[in-house]
Amino acid sequence: MPPQEKFSKGATADDQPEIMCGTIVSTSPSPNDVGAKDEKTQAPPVKDVDFDDLLPHVGEFGTYQKILFCLMIPFAFYVAWVYFSQIFITLVPEEHWCKVPELMDLPLEQRLALSIPVEQHGGAEARAKCVMYDVNYTEVRASGIQFADPNWPIKACDNGWEFNYTIIPYATVATELEWVCDNAALPTFAQSIFFVGAIFGGLIFGYIADRYGRIPALVGANFIGFVSGVCTIFSHNFWEFALCRFFFGFAFDNCFTMMYILVLEYVGPKWRTFVANMSIAMFFTFAACLLPWIAYYIADWRLTCVATSVPLILALSAPWLVPESARWLVSQGKVDRALTILKKFEKINKTKIPDQVCKEFQDTCARLQKEEEADKSYSVIDLFRSPRLRNITILLVIIWMAISLVFDGHVRNVDNLKLDVFVTFTVASATELPADTFLTLVLDRWGRRWLACGSMVVSGIFSIWASLVTNNIYSASLAILGRFCVNISYNIGLQYAAELLPTVVRAQGVALIHIMGYVASIIAPFVVYLSVISDVLPLLVLGVLGIIGGGLALFLPETLDKDLPQTLQDGEEFGKDQGIWDMPCLMKKAEDTETPPPTIKRNTTFRTSRRASLRGETFRSSMIQRSSVRSRKGAAPPVEEERL
């Protein structure tokens, strides 16, 4: 235990006692023995009032919070369109052939019979996509030949391609620029470049969010998305398109996450599960299901880019509609401005925060502001200094990379399911609603570990099963069930990381995991591209990765109803008493009959699946909810507990 600070009668107003878990510990001379040695005395506990303690007074889900919840709708639409729009502007019809100018006046069947060889694909015959007969077609027509001789020489297409637009009823950037055959991988590279942009965007707008506030970051991300999305329509080659997609990636996550976090901050703990999950389940899901039909009925890839990018400009109105993050303002020492925002909540919700509570909140903020600086002495490297914590961190990285890759792989593999891509994508996207609803009901009953393991393993089983089924409808149905299961594990993933990592390095640790998830997403398009080798490979790879990722989750400690680790030592010891077969849903929870001592202050944390929140928070150190008292490096472990 470090030595306690001592105060004499002449102590200045600037002298601060040591704060331990909401209790001021100070010493002073005995009034009966002024010259004697100081004796340690403990002052009465000082009540810490954090931001969550103010919410019951302003209303946990009052009129203003409901307005903010509705204001999430456009931003949920934006992130869905930013994430998925490239699928529909780079589609390539399954049927395409070499263009033969000399035969263009003939009916399609006659053109194909004269110019395109027949090849074997999976036991079925189909017209070749990348070669044509190398003959003089003017002479062929003059001779009256109706069918090609299979022994004619062949060559690669040298006059471009023609496409069958029956199923995909419009030209895309990929068909206009003829990204087929030798150039078929270009859309895959463009999608990976999008995720590289997402990494840069997360870092840049994360810095803006921490330095200048969440609203500037929200506006900036959406504005970059608007500009780059509109500029995409002027692309005339791959590099121009890839550059636009790189900057479009800046908006990914950030265009919604900032708003998502802001709203979560202003609703009470008991409403956060609803807000966190239902905003994704309803708004994001509806936007994702709507997107393919926007592309289908507009039937023009440029207008689709405009329709899904121009609405992002509406984010410029956010400073007048959405309040700045009160938690960020407090972290910057702007407590008065945070209270001003809460007064707006009081006015609209017709509530009132007692003056004494406001005073206690200001006093708490003043004390904690210094303790925030103590956490800055830790870095993500500290996660790798001790063996158990290092193993947990590495496992979290690998598991989250597997989840990210499998999720994004399922999203982009819909075009390989051999059904109508618009219908298939809609049905697959709709699985978000039951997945999020299911998770809301069971996550805090069944726990994280076995639910993460089960959802990933079952997703893997469905994916492998789908790869082995030859019937397209059955295969697509099984793949969609795999997507449903991985939606559940995606929701669990980063919440699990935020709970397992110690408070003092939590934000930085989750940031590392988040970045590695983006790296996995960069690889995902290439997994889908394996379909050029064999149609079964993408789902087979996604299935194996799902089973491996789910199995590894069993080696993590369970966090349900556990005190979250705060110090590095807490992280090293966390879960040592747990067995691999421990299941919270099968274990009878013991009643907590002990009354906490007065020096313990229990902190309120989110008991919710916060996928988008945590995905976006990772680059923003102050967005992870902090405990009301931080541990100091070199000090004794704090008494305060974080609980789920």
PyMOL commands that set and color helices and strands:
alter all, ss='L'
color gray80, all
select helices_A, chain A and resi 51-58+63-89+101-103+108-115+137-143+173-176+181-183+186-212+214-234+238-251+254-265+269-298+301-321+326-331+335-349+355-375+380-384+387-416+421-430+432-446+449-468+472-500+503-532+537-553+568-573+584-586+611-617+621-623
alter helices_A, ss='H'
color red, helices_A
select strands_A, chain A and resi 18-20+23-28+39-42+96-98+118-121+124-127+131-133+154-156+161-163+563-564+642-643
alter strands_A, ss='S'
color yellow, strands_A
deselect
rebuild
show_as cartoon
